[in-house]
Amino acid sequence: TEFGAAVAPSFLHREMPVYPALARKLGKEGTVLLRLTIDERGNLLNIEVVEKAGYGFVESAVEAVRMSTFLPARKDGKAVASRALLPVRFTLRRG
């Protein structure tokens, strides 16, 4: 399922990742794709890196997700365990 969709798991509290200093210095941007396993109580059970980006993006994304809290996916109105894809985009602000 795609993270944040109507029946998918979603953030209760979203910790924003820290932009890696080296990436900022070099002007690099990137996207990390994570697969999260979340149980029926909203507990994060596993983080799998599906697509990597260099410059410290993966470590920053994983750390932020570990510090976040979640609402579980729902099926027929009931909380269920699920796996969902979560893209974490790192974009430099211009100006």
C-alpha positions as CSV (number, residue, x, y, z in Angstrom):
1,T,0.0,0.0,0.0
2,E,1.1,3.6,-0.4
3,F,1.8,5.4,2.9
4,G,-0.9,8.0,3.8
5,A,-3.6,6.6,1.4
6,A,-7.1,6.3,2.9
7,V,-6.7,2.8,4.3
8,A,-2.9,2.8,4.6
9,P,-0.9,3.6,7.8
10,S,-0.2,7.3,8.4
11,F,1.8,9.5,10.7
12,L,0.6,10.3,14.2
13,H,3.8,12.3,14.7
14,R,6.1,12.9,11.8
15,E,9.7,13.7,12.7
16,M,11.3,15.6,9.9
17,P,14.7,14.3,8.7
18,V,17.8,16.4,9.2
19,Y,19.4,17.5,5.9
20,P,22.8,15.9,5.8
21,A,25.6,18.6,6.1
22,L,27.7,17.1,3.3
23,A,24.7,16.9,0.9
24,R,23.8,20.6,1.7
25,K,27.4,21.7,1.2
26,L,27.6,19.9,-2.2
27,G,24.2,21.1,-3.2
28,K,22.9,17.5,-3.5
29,E,19.2,16.4,-3.4
30,G,17.8,12.9,-3.3
31,T,14.9,10.6,-2.5
32,V,15.0,7.5,-0.3
33,L,12.3,4.9,-0.7
34,L,11.5,3.0,2.5
35,R,9.2,0.0,3.1
36,L,7.7,0.2,6.6
37,T,6.1,-2.7,8.4
38,I,3.6,-1.4,11.0
39,D,1.5,-3.6,13.3
40,E,-2.2,-3.2,14.1
41,R,-1.3,-1.0,17.1
42,G,0.8,1.4,15.0
43,N,4.1,0.1,16.2
44,L,7.0,0.3,13.7
45,L,8.3,-3.3,13.3
46,N,10.7,-2.9,10.4
47,I,12.3,-0.4,8.0
48,E,13.6,-1.7,4.7
49,V,15.5,0.5,2.3
50,V,14.1,-0.1,-1.2
51,E,15.9,2.8,-3.0
52,K,19.1,4.4,-1.7
53,A,20.5,7.9,-2.1
54,G,24.1,8.8,-1.1
55,Y,25.4,11.7,0.9
56,G,23.8,10.5,4.2
57,F,20.2,10.7,3.0
58,V,19.4,7.0,3.9
59,E,20.7,7.3,7.5
60,S,18.8,10.6,8.1
61,A,15.6,9.2,6.6
62,V,15.7,6.0,8.7
63,E,16.6,8.0,11.9
64,A,13.6,10.3,11.4
65,V,11.2,7.4,10.7
66,R,12.4,5.7,13.9
67,M,11.5,8.8,15.9
68,S,8.1,9.1,14.3
69,T,4.8,7.5,15.5
70,F,2.1,6.0,13.4
71,L,-1.5,5.2,13.1
72,P,-2.1,1.7,11.7
73,A,-3.7,0.8,8.4
74,R,-7.4,0.0,8.4
75,K,-9.5,-2.7,6.7
76,D,-13.2,-2.8,7.1
77,G,-12.9,-0.2,9.9
78,K,-10.5,-2.4,11.9
79,A,-6.8,-1.7,12.5
80,V,-4.5,-4.2,10.7
81,A,-0.8,-4.8,10.3
82,S,0.6,-3.6,7.0
83,R,3.6,-2.8,4.8
84,A,3.7,0.5,3.1
85,L,6.1,2.4,0.8
86,L,7.3,5.8,2.1
87,P,9.3,8.1,-0.2
88,V,11.5,10.6,1.8
89,R,12.5,13.5,-0.4
90,F,15.4,15.8,0.4
91,T,15.1,19.1,-1.5
92,L,17.2,22.2,-1.0
93,R,15.3,25.5,-0.6
94,R,16.3,28.0,-3.2
95,G,17.1,31.6,-2.3
